[in-house]
């Protein structure tokens, strides 16, 4: 909700209410107020949807880039998540690996 467009629309809605209450042409001002509030609602809704999609995409990328380690366990060389490393694992390192 910290978008400058929202603040501008809220000010416009406030002016619209003021003109609806104090002016002779109240019907048009109330219609404008309703339209402005509708635009604000749609803008906030779209923003929330996009933010949710962005969070899901970031989590998916983070999962794809999770740290892997190549270790020797039970005589076999396997690749596992680095979270699953335990004392006694023999870790194979190659050029470019993060430590």
Buried (B, 14 or more C-beta within 10 A) or exposed (E): EEEEEBEEBBEBBEBBBEBBEEEEEEEEBBEBBEEBBEBBEEBEEEBEEEEEEEEEEEEEEEEEEEEEBBBEEEEEEEEBEEEEEEEEBEEEEEEEEEE
